[in-house]
């Protein structure tokens, strides 16, 4: 579970301001945090298929946002990939 403090810290780091929670880089960063958290949960709970499905939905959503960002703002896309240590 992502705490409010962690979420606001991520928004400040990747957003244009402290209240910019809707831009694509912020959404991608928040989804990455949730994916990492859920991956850790699934390592200890291998048969939690509901969470596994949720993880796949989050990964797909992040993939769509990354595709959008690549199409509309390539420099930001490249910096986000490096900052979040995502491979592509």
C-alpha positions in Angstrom: 0.0 0.0 0.0 1.3 3.4 -0.9 1.1 6.0 1.8 -0.1 9.6 1.3 3.4 10.9 2.0 5.0 8.6 -0.6 2.4 9.6 -3.1 2.8 13.3 -2.5 6.6 12.9 -2.7 6.3 11.1 -6.1 3.9 13.9 -7.4 6.4 16.6 -6.3 9.3 14.7 -8.0 7.7 13.9 -11.3 5.1 16.6 -11.6 5.2 20.2 -12.7 3.9 21.3 -9.3 2.8 19.9 -5.9 -0.8 19.4 -7.1 0.0 18.0 -10.6 -1.3 14.4 -10.2 -2.8 14.0 -13.7 0.2 14.4 -16.0 1.4 11.2 -17.7 4.9 11.1 -16.0 3.3 11.4 -12.6 0.7 8.7 -13.4 3.5 6.4 -14.7 5.6 6.9 -11.6 2.6 6.2 -9.3 1.7 3.1 -11.2 5.4 1.9 -11.0 5.3 2.3 -7.2 2.0 0.3 -7.0 3.5 -2.4 -9.4 6.6 -2.8 -7.3 4.5 -3.0 -4.1 2.2 -5.6 -5.6 5.1 -7.6 -7.0 6.5 -7.9 -3.5 3.2 -9.1 -2.2 2.9 -11.7 -4.9 6.4 -13.1 -4.1 5.1 -14.2 -0.7 1.5 -15.0 -1.8 2.0 -17.0 -5.0 -1.7 -18.2 -5.2 -3.3 -14.8 -4.8 -4.7 -14.8 -8.3 -6.9 -11.7 -7.8 -3.9 -9.6 -7.0 -2.1 -11.2 -10.0 -4.8 -10.0 -12.3 -4.7 -6.6 -10.8 -1.0 -6.5 -11.4 -1.5 -7.3 -15.0 -4.0 -4.6 -15.4 -1.7 -2.0 -13.8 1.2 -3.1 -16.1 -1.1 -2.7 -19.1 -2.2 0.7 -18.0 1.4 1.8 -17.5 2.3 0.5 -20.9 -0.5 2.5 -22.6 0.6 5.7 -20.8 4.2 5.1 -21.8 3.0 4.6 -25.5 1.1 7.9 -25.2 4.1 9.7 -23.8 6.4 8.3 -26.5 4.0 9.5 -29.2 3.5 13.0 -27.8 6.7 13.9 -25.9 9.7 11.8 -26.7 12.3 13.6 -24.4 10.1 13.3 -21.4 9.5 9.6 -22.3 13.3 8.9 -22.4 13.9 10.7 -19.0 11.0 8.9 -17.3 12.4 5.5 -18.5 15.9 6.4 -17.1 14.5 7.8 -13.8 12.2 4.9 -13.1 14.7 2.3 -14.4 12.3 0.7 -16.8 13.5 -1.2 -19.8 12.2 -0.6 -23.3 
